[in-house]
Amino acid sequence: MNSYVRVTSITHATKGKNILMANGYKAYIRRLSQINETGGCGFVLVFNGDVEKVKALLEKSKIRVLGSGVL
């Protein structure tokens, strides 16, 4: 089951992907097809794993998570 976290920029998406991969996650970046009013540029990190653990890992690395969910 794939999960995702939404981040603030492509820069944070790239950094986040590298952090996740260094911690044993298979991750990739996807651009959202539609930007909504919550802000951000429309990039998400898609991965297999626990959303809460990934959010904590990213936030510890100073990457702000705008949202998350399961695909």
ABEGO torsion letter per residue (X at the ends): XBBBBBBABAAAAAAAAAAAAAAGBBBBBBBBABBBAAEEAGBBBBBBEBAAAAAAAAAAAGBBBABBEBX
